[in-house]
Amino acid sequence: MKILIATTSLLILTAFSGAAYSQSSLGPATAATVNGAVISNDVVEQGIQVALSQGQKDSPELRNAVLGKLIEISLLSQQADKDGLANSDKANRQLAQIRQSYLADLELATFSSQNPVTDSDIQAEYNRQVASLGPLGTITEYKVSDIAVATEDNAKTALARIKKGESFDKVAKSVSLAPNKVQGGAVGWVQAGQVLPQIASVLVALSVGQVSPLPIKIPEGWYLIKLEDKKSSKPPTLEQATPAIRAGLTQKKQYEFLNTLRQTANIVVQ
């Protein structure tokens, strides 16, 4: 079994947990010590939660891998301290950025715990979404592939190749900047409301098998899309939809909170 651990995430977790590096005798709350520096069970558990959030399965192997990675981090950080790297300008800049990112995530998590999405919020949003489906009460889903490039000229060149007979799949693998290029640009099934309005307006007008007739401008660059297939289905039950609705409403609350902070801040962009 190959177990992947996000080193950066674990570094953030350990760097800001006093229990991770405090000097202490081995006790029930301690998972290990490295040259006297304590790695607490709490920090190990945080690392496991990071791995679980990335889709890994809890197992003794995973737990050993997390602890092993924390031991490696402790060894390397101690050596960096001995080598005089801890107080370098580069280290201080990076640690300041890690601290800032950690505190930002902590603030959002605290805000969400203090402003939770309620069952009535979820019910209201579910009712709104169902009502928006119209008299047929069905959801239209689109199976999409895309090509992402940096400039309009690149998009036009890619589109010209497709019009001359090259497959969308081949051109995507050749020029797309998106990670899904290795799958020939395959995105999978989406709903119009799940993509940017610029893309949705083109998507809903395409016939199955058709490629967007012109490049689509979005903030990150230029896109070509292909409608691979289309289907209609009944909406999920409230129980089935609850996790996605809760996540969406939580994200919306966080966005509104962040926007409030932005509006009251003095931001100067050089």
N, C-alpha and C positions, 0 to 999 in steps of 0.2 A: 504494500500500500504506500503510495506516495502522498505525503502530507505537506501542503504548502502553507507557510505561515507568513503573514504580512509583517515583515520586520519593522517597517516604519511605524505602523500602527502600534505595535508592541512597544517600540521605543518611546512613543508619545505617552503610552500608558504608564510605563515604568519611570520615565523621567519626571513625572509629576505626581508620583505616589511616594510619600515619605517612607512608607513601609518597605519600599523596594530596595533602598540603599542604606537604611539606618543600621547602625551597629547594635546587635542584640544577641543574646544567647538563643540557642535553638529552642523553640517552644511550639505549642500546638497550632499557632497561627502561622508558623513558618514552613514554607515548602522546601527551602534550601538556603544555605549560606555559601557565599563565594569570597574566600579570604576575609571572612567575618562580616561581609555585607549581606543583609537579609533580603531574600526574595519571599514575600509573603504569599500565603494562599490566596488572599484577595486579589493580588496582582496577577497570579496565574489564572484565576477565574476570569478576570477581565480579558486577558489574552485569549482564553477559550471562547468567550462571547464574541470577540472580534472574528475568530475563525468560523464560528457558527453562522454569523451574519453574512459570511462570504460563501455559504452553502456547504460547508464541511460538516461531517457527522461527528457527534460526540463519541469518543471511544478512548480506551486507555492509551492507544497509540497517539492520538491527537494530544492528549494531556501531557504525555511524555515529550512530545515534540515541542509543545508550547513552553514547558519548563526548560527543555534543552536550549531553546532559542533565548529565553530570558537569562540563562546562565552564560551563553555566548555574549549577549549584550553586556552583562555585568563584567565579564572578563575583559572585553574590548574597551569598555568605558574606563575601567580601572587602569588599563595600560595607557590609554590616551591621557589620563590624568598624570601618570608617571612621566610620559613623554612631553608634558608641558602643553598639550593641545587644548586643555579644558578652558584656558583663559585667552585663547587666540581670538582675534577679531572675527575670523570665519566661524568659529564655534559659537561665539556670543551672538552673532547675527542669526545663525541657524536655530539656536536654542530659543532666542526671542521669538522667532517665527513659529516654532513648534508650540511654545507657550501660548502665543496669541491664537493659534488654530485650536488648541485644546480648550482654552477659555471660551472661544466662540461656540464650539460644539456644546460645551457645558452650559452656557447661557441659553442656547436654543432648547436643550433638553430640560432645563429647569423651567423655562417659559412654558413648554408643552405640558409638563407635569402640573403646573399651576393653572393652565388654561386648557384642560382636556376637551377633546371632542366627545360630546355626550351622545347617548342613544337617540335622543330626540333630534339632534343635529343630523345624525346619520339617516334617520327616517325621513326627515324633511328633504335632504339632498337626494335620497333614493326616489322619493315621490316626484321631485322636480325633474330628475333624469328620465323617469318613466313617462311623465307627461310630455316631455320634449320629443318623444318618439313619434308622436302623431297618431292618427286614427288606426293605422295598421299595427302599432305597438311592437315593431320589430327593430332590431339593431342591424345596421349594415356594416359589414367588416370587409376590409380590403387587404389582399395579400400583395405586399409591395416589395420591390427591389429599388435600390437607389445608387447613385454615383455622386460622390461629393468631391468637388475640386475647388481650387482657390480663386480662380478668376473666370470671368465670363468667356474670355477667349478659349480657355481650357475646356469649358463646358460646351461651347459651340463646336470645337474640334471633336470632342467625344461624341456629340450628337451626330455630326457628319459621318463619323465612322459607322454608327449604328444605322443611319439612313442608307449607307452604301452596302449594308448587308451583314456587318459584323454583329455577333450576338451581344446583347446587353451584358450578359454574364462575362464574356471575354473582355469587353471594354472596361467593365468595373474592376476586374482583376488587374487590368493593365494600368489604369490611371486614378482610380478612386483613392482618396486620402482617408476614408473611413475604415475602422477596424474590420467591418463586414466585407471588405473587398475580397478576402480569402474565400468567402461563400458566394462570390459573384454578385455582391451587393444585396443579398437577400436580407430583408428586414423581418418578414413574417407578417402575421395578421395584425392590423391596427384599425381603429375607428377614426373617423374624420376629426373628432374632438381631441384625439390624442396626439395630433401632429400640429405643426405650426400652421396658422391660417393661410399663409402664402402657399404652402404645400397642399393643404386640404382643399382649397378652391380649385386647384388643378386636378387633384386626385379624383374628386367626385365627378368630374366631367370626362374622365378617361373611360374607354371601352377596354374590356379584358384583352390583354396582349399589347395594348398601346403604350407608347412612350410619350412623356410630356413633350409637346411640340416645340417648346422654347425652354431655355435654362431658367431655373427658378432662383431668384435672389433671396438669401436669408442672411442674418447678421454674421454667421460664421463663414459664408462663402457662397458657392453656387451649386445647385442640385439638378440632377435629372432623375426622374422617377419612372418606373414601369409598373403598370397594374397587371399582376400575374393572375389574379383570380378575385372573385367577389362573392359574398354570400350574405344571406339574411338569417337572423336567428331571433328567438324569443329572448327577452332580457333575463338576466339571472335573478334568482330570488333575493330578497333582502339579506338573508343569511349568507348567501354566496357572495353578494356584492359588498358586504360590510367591511372586510379587510381593505379593499381598494378604496372605498369611500372614506374610511377613517384615515388612511394614508394621505389621500388627496386633501381632505379638510385640514389635517394637521399641517401639511405643507403650506396650504393657503394661509392659515393662522400665522405661521412662522414668517411667511413673506410679508404679510401686513404689519407684523411687529417690526421686521427689519426695515420696511419702508417708512414707518413712523420714526425710527432712529435716524434714518437717512435724511428725512425732511427737517429734523431739528438739529442736525449736525452742521458744523462748519467744514465743508469739504472743498479743498483746493487742489485741482489737478494741474500739474505743471506741464 
